[in-house]
Amino acid sequence: MSDKLTSISPARAAQELAKLSAAHKNGELNKNEYEHKFARMVTELRERQIAGTRPEIMAALEPLRLEGVVTPVEWDRFVSQLGLA
């Protein structure tokens, strides 16, 4: 039995970031809940890793920034904490 966790697809990582951002914008999460969930998401993505090359990962994430799905602050924080900046 392997201890290695299954990596996450770039599309799934983008979906989770968009979902969290929407919940925050819609007032479903207070600041503390948002911070906790954001940190937990980043930790899980670091542990499981995002599948694919950096260009593949960025291709899945970039529309979130370009379309305004995530704020510039969220974008910068997400890509820098995952070492994609």
C-alpha positions, 0 to 999 in steps of 0.5 A: 500500500502506498502512502503517496496521495493522489495528485489533484488536476489543475482543473480541480484546483481552479474549481476549488479556488473559484468555489472558495472565492465565491463563498467569501464574496457571497458572505457565506464565510466570515474572515476567519472561516475564509482564512482557515479554508484558504490555508487548508486548501493550500496545504492540501494542494501542497501535500497532494500536489497539482498534476501537470507542468507549471504551464498546464497548471497556470493555463487552468488557473489563469482564466480565474484571474482574467475573468475576475473570478478571484481577486488580485489579492487571492490570485497573488496569494494562491500562486505565491503560496504554491510556488507558481509565481 
